[in-house]
Amino acid sequence: MRIRGLLVGLLCACTPSSQAPDGLLPRGLHADAVVGGLEAPEDEAVVALVARRVRCAGESLTPLCSGALIAPDVVLTAAHCLEVFGPEGAYEVFLGERLPVDSGAGGRFVRVARAVRHPDYEPSTHAQDVALLRLASPVDVPALRLPGSGGDGLAPGRDVRVVGFGSTKDAALPSGGRRQGGLRVTDVGPESFHAGPAPAMSCVGDSGGPVLARDAEGHEVLVGITVSGDFACQEDAVQVRVAALRESFLQPFLAEPPAPAQVELPPGLLCTAPCTRDAECPSGLACVSPAEGEPGRCLLHALQSGDYGASCTGDAQCGSDGLCARLEPEGAEACRCFTPCEPPPPDEARGCMSAPGLGLLVGGMGCSAWRRRLRRA
């Protein structure tokens, strides 16, 4: 698999600096909540997409986007939400009212096992700007209703509701909250529709979040996924129509049989047991070969290859060369003492790396080089 420098960049506090022409870019890298909206405690099926956490203490959470649960183990989001780390990147979804979870609102994280972008996705136009995420385990949350075969009934003037973890444009409101607000449809096309404030508006971080409308029976139905809008988050929001995706993209993915069980390598023997494919790696780690012809090792792209040993709660429990790393999103055995297969470089050679094991997988590339790649991306 190809190594993505952007994940290392985030761990090195190397933040993208690019500007974008519309109001939903950069996509959720500093997400807060819906502009002009209200808290949405009952919208449990609306999730936040985050990069997979590596540390078990002291790691900040930066939402990438929002998402909509459409099956117990499937989330629909925007395809551009996967631009930073790619479809093969390491992601989690957060189910709860507010990030971070230590805010007292509670919530849980679930690992993303697979991500698929629409085959006809066009980044420049946001055409078919949707992606599906298969969760590593199903969640006990009612999924959002999809439009039926008769369509979504959208027309200009229709009132709809947007939900997401996007920006409020209000410094007085705390960040990281799930909020909702009203929009009014202004234009409808075969594959997308536009909406304006009524009185709320979607903004940075709401990308991938649901837009909902009532059907003839009074049930809320997922009619759109937020993908773009004006830079000020005041006038126009663009949504991909879910009804246009139902038969060609959503149903085939939902109908896929469960992946067959695979024999996985033990987490404590990853330095001595080579791998040949990702399915052999525990907890969704990737099988990566450091060089052509060399055996693969199971790892996270943010870490060097290493073994996961005893459970821990902090780095101090893992020795001078160890790191309390997160192997699974939650659970008593989620945090394990991580020991790199190769000794970490001397302190003076680590540059902006923050802990043992949080090293680069490509020799000779410091964080400044990764920043350059990040800006180009």
C-alpha positions in Angstrom: 0.0 0.0 0.0 1.1 3.6 -0.7 2.3 5.5 2.4 0.4 8.8 2.9 2.6 11.5 4.3 -0.5 13.6 5.3 -1.2 11.4 8.3 2.3 11.9 9.6 1.9 15.6 9.0 -1.1 15.7 11.3 0.8 13.9 14.0 3.6 16.4 13.6 1.1 19.2 13.9 1.7 20.0 10.3 -1.7 21.5 9.2 -2.7 22.1 5.6 -2.6 25.8 4.6 -4.4 25.7 1.3 -7.4 27.9 0.6 -10.4 26.8 -1.5 -13.0 28.7 -3.5 -16.1 27.5 -1.7 -17.3 27.6 1.9 -16.9 23.9 2.7 -13.2 23.7 2.1 -10.8 22.9 3.7 -13.2 20.2 4.6 -13.9 20.2 8.3 -10.3 20.5 9.5 -11.5 22.9 12.1 -15.1 21.8 12.6 -17.5 23.4 15.1 -21.3 23.3 14.2 -24.1 24.3 11.8 -24.3 28.1 11.3 -27.5 29.5 12.9 -28.5 26.1 14.1 -29.5 24.4 17.3 -28.1 21.4 19.2 -29.2 18.0 17.8 -29.1 15.5 20.7 -31.6 13.2 19.0 -29.8 12.8 15.7 -27.7 9.8 16.8 -27.3 8.6 13.2 -25.2 11.7 12.3 -21.5 11.0 12.9 -18.2 12.8 12.8 -15.4 11.4 10.6 -12.0 11.6 12.3 -8.5 10.3 11.6 -7.7 7.1 13.4 -6.3 8.0 16.9 -2.8 6.7 17.6 -2.1 7.9 21.1 -4.0 6.9 24.3 -3.4 10.2 26.0 -2.9 13.8 25.0 -4.1 13.4 21.4 -6.3 16.2 20.0 -9.4 15.3 18.0 -9.9 17.2 14.7 -13.1 16.2 12.8 -12.6 15.8 9.1 -16.3 15.8 8.1 -19.7 14.7 9.0 -21.5 11.5 7.9 -24.9 9.7 7.9 -25.5 6.2 9.2 -27.6 4.3 6.6 -27.1 0.8 8.0 -25.8 -0.6 11.3 -22.3 -0.8 9.8 -22.4 1.7 6.8 -21.9 5.4 6.8 -22.5 7.7 3.8 -20.3 10.8 3.6 -18.7 13.0 0.9 -15.9 11.7 -1.3 -13.7 14.7 -0.8 -13.6 13.9 3.0 -11.2 11.1 2.0 -8.8 13.4 0.1 -6.4 14.0 3.0 -5.6 10.3 3.7 -7.1 8.6 0.6 -9.7 5.8 0.6 -7.1 3.5 2.1 -6.4 5.8 5.0 -7.0 5.0 8.7 -10.3 6.5 9.9 -12.8 6.3 12.8 -16.3 7.6 13.2 -17.6 9.3 16.3 -21.1 8.7 17.5 -22.1 11.3 20.1 -23.2 14.8 20.7 -19.8 16.5 21.1 -16.1 16.1 20.6 -14.0 15.6 22.7 -15.8 12.9 24.7 -14.2 14.2 27.9 -16.6 17.2 27.6 -19.1 15.1 29.5 -21.5 14.4 26.6 -20.3 10.9 26.1 -20.1 9.1 22.8 -18.1 6.2 21.2 -15.7 5.6 18.4 -15.8 2.9 15.7 -13.0 2.0 13.3 -13.6 2.3 9.6 -12.7 -1.0 8.0 -13.2 0.0 4.3 -13.9 3.2 2.4 -15.1 3.4 -1.2 -15.6 6.6 -3.3 -18.1 6.8 -6.1 -16.4 5.7 -9.3 -17.6 8.9 -11.1 -16.5 11.3 -8.5 -15.2 14.6 -9.9 -13.3 16.7 -7.3 -13.4 19.9 -9.4 -17.2 19.9 -9.8 -18.3 17.9 -6.8 -20.2 15.6 -9.2 -21.0 12.3 -7.4 -19.1 13.6 -4.4 -20.1 10.7 -2.1 -18.3 7.8 -0.4 -19.4 4.8 1.7 -17.6 3.7 4.9 -17.9 0.1 6.1 -17.5 0.0 9.9 -15.5 -2.7 11.6 -18.5 -3.5 13.8 -22.2 -2.6 13.6 -23.7 -0.1 16.0 -27.0 -0.2 17.9 -28.3 3.1 16.4 -31.3 3.4 14.1 -30.1 4.2 10.6 -31.5 7.1 8.5 -34.3 6.2 6.0 -33.3 6.2 2.3 -35.6 7.5 -0.4 -37.9 4.9 -2.0 -38.0 3.9 -5.6 -40.5 6.7 -6.2 -37.8 9.4 -5.7 -37.4 12.1 -3.1 -40.1 14.7 -4.2 -37.7 17.6 -4.0 -38.7 20.9 -5.6 -37.8 24.6 -5.2 -39.3 26.0 -2.0 -39.2 22.7 -0.1 -38.0 23.0 3.5 -35.3 20.6 4.6 -33.1 20.0 7.6 -29.3 19.8 7.7 -27.3 18.1 10.5 -23.6 18.1 11.0 -20.5 18.9 13.1 -19.6 22.0 11.0 -18.7 25.6 11.8 -21.1 27.9 13.6 -19.2 31.0 12.5 -19.8 32.1 16.1 -16.8 32.3 18.5 -19.2 32.1 21.5 -20.4 28.6 20.7 -18.2 25.7 21.8 -16.6 23.6 19.0 -17.2 20.0 18.1 -20.9 19.9 18.6 -23.6 18.1 16.5 -26.1 20.7 15.4 -29.0 21.0 13.0 -30.9 23.8 11.2 -33.4 24.6 8.5 -32.6 25.1 4.8 -34.9 25.8 1.8 -34.4 24.2 -1.6 -33.7 26.7 -4.3 -32.8 24.6 -7.3 -33.1 20.9 -8.2 -31.1 18.9 -10.8 -31.0 15.2 -11.6 -28.0 14.5 -9.4 -27.8 17.4 -7.0 -29.8 20.3 -5.5 -29.1 23.7 -4.0 -30.5 25.2 -0.8 -30.4 28.5 1.0 -30.7 29.6 4.7 -34.0 29.1 6.4 -32.6 30.3 8.7 -29.6 28.1 9.2 -26.7 27.2 6.9 -24.2 24.4 6.4 -20.6 25.3 6.6 -17.0 23.9 7.1 -17.2 20.5 8.6 -20.8 19.7 7.5 -19.5 18.1 4.4 -20.8 14.5 4.2 -23.6 15.3 6.7 -27.3 14.5 5.9 -30.0 16.8 4.6 -33.4 15.4 5.6 -37.0 16.0 4.4 -40.4 14.7 5.4 -42.1 12.2 3.1 -45.9 11.8 2.6 -46.2 9.7 5.8 -44.3 12.3 7.9 -41.1 10.3 8.2 -37.8 12.0 7.8 -35.9 10.7 4.8 -32.2 11.2 3.8 -32.6 13.3 0.6 -29.1 14.8 0.3 -25.4 14.8 1.4 -23.8 18.2 1.9 -20.8 18.6 -0.5 -20.2 22.3 -1.1 -21.3 25.9 -0.6 -20.4 29.6 -0.7 -17.2 30.6 1.2 -19.0 32.7 3.8 -21.6 30.0 4.6 -24.4 32.5 4.1 -26.2 32.0 0.7 -25.9 28.6 -1.0 -25.3 25.0 -0.1 -24.9 22.2 -2.6 -26.1 18.6 -1.9 -25.8 15.4 -3.8 -29.2 13.7 -4.2 -29.3 10.4 -2.4 -32.2 9.1 -4.6 -29.9 9.3 -7.6 -27.4 7.0 -5.9 -29.8 4.5 -4.5 -29.8 1.8 -7.2 -26.3 2.2 -8.7 -24.1 2.9 -5.7 -25.9 2.4 -2.3 -27.8 -0.8 -2.8 -24.9 -2.9 -4.2 -22.7 -1.8 -1.3 -25.4 -2.5 1.3 -26.0 -6.0 -0.3 -22.4 -7.1 -0.1 -21.9 -10.2 2.0 -19.7 -10.0 5.1 -16.0 -10.4 4.5 -14.8 -13.9 5.3 -12.9 -14.4 8.5 -9.1 -14.3 8.2 -6.4 -15.7 10.4 -4.6 -12.7 11.9 -1.1 -12.3 13.2 -0.8 -11.9 17.0 -0.3 -8.2 18.0 2.8 -9.1 20.1 4.6 -10.9 17.2 4.4 -8.3 14.4 8.2 -7.7 14.4 9.0 -11.4 13.8 5.9 -12.5 11.7 5.9 -11.0 8.2 2.6 -10.3 6.4 1.6 -10.5 2.7 -1.8 -8.7 2.8 -3.8 -6.4 5.0 -6.2 -9.2 6.0 -3.5 -10.9 8.0 -3.0 -7.8 10.2 -4.9 -7.4 13.4 -7.2 -4.4 14.2 -7.2 -3.0 10.7 -3.4 -2.4 10.5 -1.9 -2.2 7.0 0.6 -4.7 5.6 3.5 -2.5 4.3 6.8 -3.5 2.8 9.6 -1.1 3.6 11.3 -1.8 0.3 10.7 -3.8 -2.8 11.5 -7.5 -2.1 11.5 -7.1 1.7 8.8 -8.8 3.8 5.8 -6.8 4.8 5.0 -5.7 8.3 1.7 -4.9 10.0 1.6 -1.3 11.1 -0.3 2.0 11.2 1.1 4.5 8.7 1.6 7.0 11.6 3.9 4.5 13.4 7.0 2.5 12.6 6.5 -1.2 12.5 6.4 -2.7 16.0 4.7 -5.0 18.5 1.7 -4.3 20.7 2.2 -5.8 24.2 0.6 -5.3 27.6 -2.4 -3.0 28.2 -1.6 0.5 29.4 -3.0 3.9 30.2 0.0 6.1 29.6 3.5 6.1 28.1 5.2 5.8 31.5 4.0 2.2 31.8 5.8 1.2 28.6 9.4 1.9 29.3 11.9 4.4 27.8 11.5 3.1 24.2 7.7 2.4 24.5 4.6 4.2 23.6 1.0 3.7 24.9 -0.6 3.3 21.5 -4.3 2.7 20.6 -4.8 -0.6 18.8 -8.6 -0.5 18.9 -10.9 2.5 19.3 -12.4 1.4 22.6 -12.3 -1.4 25.2 -10.1 -2.7 28.1 -7.4 -3.9 25.7 -7.6 -1.0 23.2 -4.4 0.7 24.5 -1.2 -1.4 24.4 2.5 -0.7 25.0 4.0 -0.3 21.5 7.6 -1.1 21.0 9.2 -0.3 17.6 10.9 -3.2 15.7 13.9 -1.0 15.2 15.3 1.3 17.9 14.1 4.9 17.6 16.6 7.4 16.3 18.5 9.6 18.8 16.6 12.5 20.2 18.4 15.1 18.2 17.5 13.3 15.0 13.8 13.1 15.6 12.9 16.6 14.4 9.2 17.4 15.1 8.3 13.8 16.0 6.6 13.7 19.4 7.2 10.3 20.8 9.1 7.0 20.3 7.5 5.1 17.4 6.0 8.2 15.9 8.6 8.1 13.2 8.6 8.5 9.4 8.5 5.4 7.3 10.6 6.9 4.6 14.2 7.7 5.6 15.5 11.2 5.2 12.2 13.0 5.0 11.5 15.4 7.8 8.2 17.1 8.7 9.0 20.0 6.4 9.1 17.7 3.4 5.7 16.3 4.5 4.3 19.8 4.8 5.3 20.5 1.2 3.5 17.3 0.0 0.5 18.3 2.1 0.2 21.7 0.5 0.5 20.2 -2.9 -2.3 17.7 -2.1 
